[in-house]
């Protein structure tokens, strides 16, 4: 189910992600949720809509942030994300 605000995100995300990463996660999750309709669309048949949206959201966070000394830091414009 889509998240209306970052306060709707699971507590673990709100605790461990900076606010800007929470917003990126929320927007990416909601976008993927809308794109991958149950029973159709581009979603793999063996994955739930929630699983696909969750994975897409984390991929977007990883694309914009890197883990440094146990904390997330926004990537500089020239830094590449880790391969998947």
C-alpha positions, 0 to 999 in steps of 0.5 A: 500500500502506498505511503502518504507521508514519511510518517507512514513508513515503517519505524525501522526506515524512519529510525535509520534513514535520513529524512531526505532518504525517507522521502526518496524511498516513499516516492520510489515505492509509491511510483513502483506501486502504481506501475506494477499492478497486481496480475499484470504490468511489468511485475514478475509473476512470482513477486508481490506488488509490495515486494517489487515496490520495496525493492525499487525503493531501496534501489533508488535510495542506494543510487542516491546514498552510500553507506559510510561508517555505518551511516548513509551519506548522499552521493556526490554527483560523480559517484557511481552506485554499487553494482547490483 
